Amino acid sequence: MTQKNVCKIPSVTHTASGAERRVGVEIELSGLSYEALVREVANLLNGAPRPS
């Protein structure tokens, strides 16, 4: 089975003041500590956690 995902750029890409529009994404997780989440995200992004 083949699945094709296509994300189209919205027709309005800038705000009224001329700034580029941005998107926020929220993901709900359970069962991970904050520290484990930071390690996993850093790993996915080929980075390393920094002390806060």
Secondary structure as the mmCIF struct_conf table of DSSP 4:
data_model
#
loop_
_struct_conf.conf_type_id
_struct_conf.id
_struct_conf.beg_label_comp_id
_struct_conf.beg_label_asym_id
_struct_conf.beg_label_seq_id
_struct_conf.end_label_comp_id
_struct_conf.end_label_asym_id
_struct_conf.end_label_seq_id
HELX_LH_PP_P HELX_LH_PP_P1 LYS A 8 PRO A 10
BEND BEND1 SER A 11 SER A 11
STRN STRN1 HIS A 14 HIS A 14
TURN_TY1_P TURN_TY1_P1 ALA A 16 SER A 17
BEND BEND2 GLY A 18 GLY A 18
HELX_LH_PP_P HELX_LH_PP_P2 ALA A 19 ALA A 19
STRN STRN2 GLU A 20 GLU A 20
HELX_LH_PP_P HELX_LH_PP_P3 ARG A 21 ARG A 21
BEND BEND3 GLY A 31 GLY A 31
HELX_RH_AL_P HELX_RH_AL_P1 TYR A 34 LEU A 44
TURN_TY1_P TURN_TY1_P2 LEU A 45 ASN A 46
#
